[in-house]
Amino acid sequence: MSPHSAHTAHSIQAASRQLEGPLLEVTDLRTHFRTERGLVRSVDGVSFTLDRGRSLGIVGESGSGKTVLSRSIMGLLPKRNTERSGSVKFEGREVIDLPLADRRKIWGREMSMIFQDPMTSLNPVMRIGKQIGEGLRLHLGMSKEDARATSLHLLREVRIPEPEKRLDQYAFELSGGMRQRVMIALAMSCGPTLLFADEPTTALDVTVQAQILELIGVQKRERNMSLILVTHDLGVVAGHTDDIMVMYGGRMVEKAPTNVLFASMKMPYTEALLKSIPKIEDPSHTRLSVIPGRPPDLVNPPPGCSFAPRCSFAQDRCRTEVPPLITAEHPDHVYACWYPVGSPSHRARTAELAAAMSGAH
Amino acid sequence: MAGSGKAHLRTEGDIILRVEDLVMEFPVGHTGLKVHAVSGISFDVLRGETLGVVGESGCGKSTTGKAMMMLPKPTSGSVVFEGTELTALKADDMRAARTRMQMIFQDPISSLNPRRKVRDIVREPLVIWKRGSHQEQLAKVDALLEEVGIDPQRAADSRPHEFSGGMCQRISIARSLVLDPTLIICDEPVSALDVSVQAQVLNLLEDLKATHGLTLVFIAHDLAVVKNISDRIQVMYLGKICEVAPSNDLYTSPAHHYTKVLIDSIPVPDPEVAVHQVAIEGEPPSPVAPPPGCRFNPRCPAADDRCRAEEPQLRKVGDGHFVACHHPLIGGEAPVAVRSS
């Protein structure tokens, strides 16, 4: 990294920060939206901590609350018709319900976000150089010249071809992959400690997706950032995050270090989700396992476990009592299930289902 | 020849659709430039077969799907469907031909009329073509809705926005089947759906294909999805065909460097194998000015001077397996003679 004024400023800033305790501490966070149909419980009591330099993947289907969770933490949601409670501590400091002026100081410098759609997230009428420079001038008080030089440096870092030329171009003149690289440069510009990436590759082609994920990983390592990667694709988080949190119906239903989760997943939902992905190594016309039904209604969630209506292993208790988070053999592995994968009841039911299947044929 | 050869076209079997030298070009404003969306591709589909078409955005896969339906008519080339040359048909005859070939689109919600009841949406083709009495139409629609997993009673009372994305895709599928077509062109039908719902819709398509005796052309960018449903896969890049092969062979022994890249780029949901290497740098170039020679040459690890000058023709490298590459990963023997047309 070139010794640049901006980066010197960052390191001084970083040194003065409180470096003990977890970077992010979320406790019983709830975000509910008031709608005509009733209260939509998009995030319904999520607690977790994230350490410095760690990466967390948040996985879930649409409507699971993964995007609302990340936006609630960052304070990006409008106040109107939103009910929020719980606590979000960033570097030990409560940041929930900070006034807008204070949240603005956090955005970019402490936490920043890469959004899914790089076309609509970039300003279409502002040149790329100016867009990246805007934050640098505002947050770090750079001069116009310094901001431009740093923008160029950032574009080089995200490996955009012909970076000098890009400074004076508009978003529409760039390809999807280049736009996402600009988004990353923009998110990195003020040296955040925590980066959110909300489905950063969903809008991109598969060959470009691999490049962007690798770029985010490199930036994370070089800058010692923490990363929260939000995605619906278990394949994307498997290779790119230290821990994985699975969300369902606004709640965290399982969380574990990535290799622990894949080696011994406890929640039948996690297992079903993984099984429903078509695998390239399977012969064609392999029957896919499906999760019957669809995600729960967040206005009138089912009583008990919200996955129970779709779960092949659900029993009476699942339909009446909400399962609490239980710690598995691994101390960092938690799950919310009464009859987890591998339990005697689960094994018995698996055998029953297998017998029913073979009986049917 | 502008195309990528026709060595892979079959002469035997019940060929339901045959596309030859299909070219699709669109003007870029008034600049005089053209988008070369599809540049002389040929392929065929047997009755009862599922052909998967895979490639990145801008490779021309959707344009190809629409061109088969004359939406719009191709710039040049021939599309023969059930023995009829579609490019020569008048508008009215083409409308009639479209009852035999139907399309399912990517965004299930915006492809259904938001102001109409779902049962009426599915019934509309029958009304337009005056098939059967009112009672017969309703009976047929309800049976189809039942088959795709939609409650007919609910469909009679509800509009599309009251259904989820997966449900709307089921409704689109029911609508596409109501005129008893033989060929269904599916353009990214599961890309907008969650993985759990995607699996439901893929299984449903497999079932319907069997019960209704359908032939499918399945267009998607996700190779794992395409492989699951297809008998044969055609890989496209920048308006050309790179490789055609039976689905399992394409995965076990890809011949084209681009196919290999596509396979290697798929994120594997397993941390043990997910030590992720970037398979390729760069992005597909603009289809306004495609590179000369092999269109993949600027990104190809094996490209040499020949690739930059001479366009490779499709040639046989295995049973039903054809590749358009000067330096294929398998079967680098002499090219098979190109069938003269």
Interface residues (C-beta under 8 A of the other chain):
Chain A: E61 S62 S175 G176 G177 M178 D205 V206 T207 V208 Q209 A210 Q211 L213 E214 H232 D233 L234 G235 V236 A238 G239 H240 T258 N259 F262 A272 L273 L274 S276 I277 P278 K279 I280 E281 D282 P283 S284 H285 T286 R287 L288 S289 V290 I291 P292 R294 P295
Chain B: E56 S57 S164 G165 G166 M167 D194 V195 S196 V197 Q198 A199 Q200 L202 N203 E206 H221 D222 L223 A224 V225 K227 N228 I229 S230 D231 S247 N248 Y251 V261 L262 I263 S265 I266 P267 V268 P269 D270 P271 E272 A274 V275 H276 V278 A279 I280 E281 E283 P284
